[in-house]
Amino acid sequence: MSTILFGLDVPATTSPGEPAVDPVAAARAAEAAGFDFVSASDHPCGTDPSFENWTMLTWLLASTERLRVLPRVLGVPYRNPALVAKMAETLDRLSGGRLMLGLGGGSADHEFRAFGIGVPSPRDKVDGLAEAIEVIRGLWTEPSVTFAGRIHRTEAATITPRPERPIPIWLGTFGPRALAVTGRLADGWIPSLGHAPPETIPALRDRIARAADQAGRSIEEITRCYFLDIPPGGAGEVTETLLGYMRLGFTAFNFRVSGADRADRVEWLAREVLPGVRQAG
């Protein structure tokens, strides 16, 4: 049986002209339709009505039974990494192991300024992301962690209890240095089609693969998930498009579905497309 994963975006923000989506209803529908996980973006600042990412995903876990959740992705500068380690352990434990921790360097500089958070340089964002992973994984696995990085620090930090299982960390990365961090440290990679169109994927994937090899691991240890809108066309055409993306090396898909007919399109995708992709994959 194919191990390909399918996820569905649950909008955290209601955009102008779009109908509001009930996140609990959307998550329950995704679970009933056979999706493996739901995700939501992390943009707490803005004028459009929105939910805070972690709070909303926690509520979705409490409202479902099997479905996993993925913050897509938490901006590291918003939250202290040591506290994120504790937050993640608690949520994963209470949900029965259903958290995938998505992290990113943080792209929305205007949001940092608005919230009074210093805007990191591009280099600091990547270095801070790598250091955050070290802090988080250290606290998950070690009795005490003293870490003196360039961006993040801890002093004899402890969390109790520690996770009962390895919580997967997925990264949303695109630049060369960030892709190298993905290859060295991540369990998953989730680029969006809008920022990484198909023709760019081989070069990005090769960068991850080289970094993984240098770290003594394989890119096959990393889930590669494409975040995209439902491709245009009928069921056969959409299936072929997704199979083409699988030939580029993707092992998971996270779909964004919008519009007044969102529920119908999600049901169609689950019924008409995903079974064929699973079987072919």
N, C-alpha and C positions, 0 to 999 in steps of 0.2 A: 504494500500500500504506500502511496506517496505520502511524504512527510511535509509537503508544502503547506504553509500557513496562510490563512486569509483573515485580514482584519478590516474593520470598518471605522471610518472617522465619525466621531460624535461631536458636532460643532460645539465649541465652548463659547462662541460669539455669534450673535445674531446680526448678520450683515444687512445693510440697507436693501430693501426690496425682497429679502428672503423671508420665508415664514419661519417663525420660531420653532425649534425642535425640542421636544420633551426628552431630555437625555436618558431618563430611566426607561421610557417607552422604547427609545431607539436601541438601548443596550439589550433590553429583553427581546426585542424583535431580532436583533443580530444573533443572540444566543439561540433563539428558536430556529433561525434559518441555518444554523450550523457554522457560523463564523467562529474563528478561534479566539479573536481578541477585538477590543475596541481601543481607539486612541483618541487623544485630544491635544490640541496645541496649547502652548504656554505663553499667553500674551495678556498679563493682568492689567495693563494700562490701556485705556482707550475710551472713546465716546460711545461706542456701540454696546448694547447690553451684553454682559458676558459672565461666565462662571470662572472662579479660580480653579486652575487645573487640578491640583492635588485633592482639593475638597470634593470636586465633582467626581473624579475617578473613584475616590473612596466611597462615595454614595452609590456609584454604579456597582461596585463590588458587593456592597451590602444588599443590593437589589437583584443580584443574579446568583447563579449557583456554580456554573462551569466556566464562564467567560473570563479570560484574562484581560488586563488593562495595560496600556502603554502610554505614559506621558510622551508626547511627540513634539519636541523634547523639552525637558526642564532646562531653562537657562541657568547655568551654573552660577553666574554672578548674583542672581536673586536670593540664593539660599546657601547658608554655610554647609559645606560638604559633610562635616561631621554630623550635623543635625539631619541632613538628608539620609545618612547611613542609618540613623535611629528611626526616622520616619519610614524608610523603606522596610526595615526589619519588622516594625510593628504592623504595617499594612500587609506585608506578605504573610506574616504569621496569622493574623486575624482572618485573612481571606483564604487560608488553606493553600498558600503557594501560588497565587494567581497574579503576581506583579511582575512586569518586565520594566526595568528602570531605564527610561530614555533620557539621555543627557546631551546637551549641546553647549557650545561656547557662549551663545547669546548673540543674536543678530540685530535686535531692535534697540539700537543705541538711544533713540529718542525716548524709549520707555525707561531706560536706566536714568537718563537725565531727569525725566519727569518725577521719578520716585526718589530722587536724591542719591542714586547709586553712581559711583564713579564709573565712567565708561572705559573699559579696558581697551588697550591697543589690540590689533589683530594677533600679535604674538602672545600677548598676555592672555587672550581668550583661549588659545590653543594650549599654552602651558598650564593655565588654570584648569582646563578640562582634564588634561592628563594627570595633574596633581590631585584633582578631586577624586578621580577613579582610584588612585593609590590610597588616599585617605579612607574612602568608603570601603574598599575591599579590605584594607587593613583592619578597620574596626569590625568588619563582619567576621574576621578570621583570627584575630590576635587578642590576647587578654588585655594588652595595653599598647597604645600607639603614640609615639612621639615622632612627629613629622615636621621637618624644617624645610619647606619648599620655598620657591621664590614668590609664590602667590599665596599659598595656604600653609597653615601651621596648626599643629596640635601638640599638647604637652600631657603625656601620661593619660591620654583619653581612653575611656572604656565605655562599652555599651553592653548591657546585660538584659535579656538574653541575646545571644548572637544567632544569626539565621540557621535554621535547620537544614537548608539546602542552598546551593549557589544561586543567588538571584541574578538573572541575566541582565547585563548592561548593554543597551543599544545606543549607538551614537548617530546623530544626524550631521554628517561631515561632507565637505566638498573640496576644500583646499588641500594642497600637497602635504603640509605638515599635519593637518587634522586627519587626513586619510592615513598617514603613517601611525598616528595614535590609534586609530581604529584597528589597523593591522596588528599592532602590538598588544592592545589591551581589551578590545571590545568583544562581546558575544554576538552582537548584531549591528548591522549598518542599514540605515533607513534614509536614503536620498529621495528627494521628490523629483518627479519628471520635469516640473517647471524649472528647477535649478540644474538638473542633470539629465538632459534629453538623451534618448537612446544612443545617439552617435558618440556621446562622450563617455559612455559607461565602460567600454573596454580599457581605456587609459586609467580611469579612476579605480577600476577593479584591480588592474595590474599594480597600481601603487599600494593598495591594501595588501595584495598578495606578497609583494616584495618585503614589506614591513613585517608581515606575519612570518615569512620564511626567516628573516633576520632574527626574529624573536623566538625561533625554535618551534613555531606552530604552523598551522596550515589555514589558508582562507576557508577551507571546507569546515572549519570549526566555527565560522562566523555566519550567522543567518543574514542573507542579503535580501532586504525587503524594499520593494519599489512602492512609493507613495504616489498615487495618481488618481485622476478622475476615471470613471468608466470610459473605456475607449468607444468611439462611435461605431455603429454597425449592428447587424443582427448577431444572434448568439454564436453562429459559426465564425463570423469575422472577429468578434471580440475574443473568442477562444483562441483563434490563431494569433492575434496580437499578443495575448498573454503568453502563449507558448513561445513566441519570438523573444519576449523579454526573459523567459526562462533560459533560452539558449544563450542569452547574454550573461547568465550566471545567477539570476535571481531565484531565490528559494521561498519567497513569501511576497504577498501583495497586501497593501493597505489602501482601500478605496475611499475616495471622497465622493459623496453623492449629495447633490443639492437640488433645489427646486421644489415646487408644490407637489410633484409626483414622487418625491424621494422614497416613500415607503414602498410604492409599487416597483420602482427601479431596483431597490435593494432585494425585494422578493424575486424579481425576474433574474437578477444576477445570481442569486443563490440557487435558483431552480434550473435555469437554462445554461449557465456558463460554468460555474464552479465545479460541478460534477465531471464535466468533460476535461477541464484542466487538471483536476486531481487524477483522473484515470490516465491521461496522457503523460502526466508528470511522474 
